[in-house]
Amino acid sequence: MIGNDVIDLAQSRKDSNWRRRGFIPKLFGANEQLLIASSPDPETTLWLLWSMKEAAYKIWNRETKVRKYMPKKLICTIFRQSITKAYGRVVCEGNIYYTETILAPDFVHSIAVSVLSLLDYVIEIEKNEIVKDHFGIPYVAVEGGTELFAASVSNHGRFEKVVAILRI
């Protein structure tokens, strides 16, 4: 399974006052709040964690077919981070999702998978290759539409990312 989330940092600065009182505690658990507060770049860390949650939620939603607002039930851990990439894990109701995030000057893009090794097979695809099921969940149709495989679509501001797992 796959999920992804992209955040246009310029758009988020227009739309979200993340420094306002109560914003961070509403979305993030104690350890995540500590990561944000102790970061040399709290804004990027906040959006990194949020995009990890959103990408993992898309897998959880695909698996359960349940839609609900539950950001604090998606618990993020960052294992490795550089200036341009971060790797982590999100746990949600006993499910573990693995993430890889690109940290660019103008966007943050997280990809989540249900099996760690699948990160090696993620590809970006064109949106016109997507079909959706009756739940609105995206897939890529292949071989005349007889076979479907999981895809994920995310857009925010100036950016759109459509990803799938390469058939192996």
N, C-alpha and C positions, 0 to 999 in steps of 0.2 A: 504494500500500500504506500501511497505517496500523498503529501500535502505540501503546499508552499504559500508563502506570504511575502509581499513586497511592500515596502514603505518608502514613499517619496518624502525625503526629509524636509524639503522646502514646503510641501503641502502640509505636513504634520505641524510645522511651525506656525502655519496660518490657522489650522483647524483645532489644535489642541494646546491648551495651557497646562502642560504636564506638571508644572511647578505649583499649581494651585493646591491649596490645602485639601487633603483627602483623596487626591487623584491616585497617588502611588499605593497607599494602603488598600484602596478599593480593588486594585488589579493584581497586586503582588504580595506573596507571602513574606514572612520575616527575613528569610535568607536572601530572597531576591531583592528585597528593599535594602538590605545591607550591601549587596553587590552594587546596586545603583548608587547608594550614598558614598561608598568608598572608591568609586571609579574615578579616574582622572578625567573621564568624559561621560558624565552621568546621562546625558541625552542619548548618546549612541547606545549605551548599555541598556537603558530603558527600552528603546526601540528594538534592540537585539532580542531581549527577553520577550517582548510583546510579539515579535514576528515568529519566534520559536513556538510560543503558545498557539498562535493562529495556525501555523503550519501543522502542528500536531493535532489541533482540534479538527482540522479537515479530515485527517485519517480517522480519528475517533468517531466523528459524525458519519463517515462512510461505513464504518464497521457497525455502529449501533443504530443508524438512521434516526437518531435523536438530535433535535436542535434545542440548545439551551445556552444561556449566558452563564459561564462558569470559569472565568479566568483564574481564580485562586485555586481551583482544583487541578489546574495544569501547572505542575511544579517543575521549574527549570533548573538545570545544573549546567555550568559551562566547564568543559574539560580542558580545552586549549583555545587560546585566542591570540591572534596577531593583529597588526594594524588593519589587515584586509580580510581576514577570515576568522571564524569561530566555529568550534565543534562542541556539541552538547547533547543533552538528553532531556526529554520531557516525560514526566510520569503523570498519568491521568487514570484514576480509578483502577490501579493495578496494571495498566498497560504502559509499556515503555516504547518511546519513539526517539529516534536518533536524528540529530539535526546537523546540518552544515549551513553556515551563513556567510554570505559575501557582505563585507562592510565597505561600501564605496562612499566617496565624498558626498554624493547626492541621493543615495538610496541604501536601504538595508534589505537583503533578500535571503530568506530562510527556506530551506527545503527540509522536510521531515520524511522519514521512512520508518517502516515497522520492523525492518531487519537491517542491522548496521551495514552489512556487505552491499546492500542495494544502493547505498550512496555512490558506489563506483559506476553504477549503470544509469544514473539520472541524465536525461537529455532535455534540452529545450526544443519545443516543437511549435509549429504554427497553430494559431487558434482555430483556423478553418478545418483542422483535422479532428475537432472535438464533437462528440455527441453527448447528450445528457439523458440519464434515465428518468423515470417518473418522480424520483426524489430530487432531481436537479443535480445529481452527482455526475461529474464529467468523466468521460472515457474516450479512448481513441479506438475507432473502428478500423479493423484491418481485414484483408482477404474478403473484400466485397461486403463488409459489415457483419460477417458471421462470427467474428471473434472480437471481443472487447478487452482492452487492458486499461488499468487505472491511469488517470491523468489528473492534474491539478491546475486551476486557473486562479491568478491573483492580479488585481490591478489597484493602483492607488496613484492619484495625481497623474504625472507624466509617464508612469511605468506600467507595463503589463508583462507578466511572466507566465508562460504556459510550459509545464514540465510533465514528463512521463518517465517511466522506467523502461529502458531499452529492453526489448524482448531478447532473452538469453536462452 
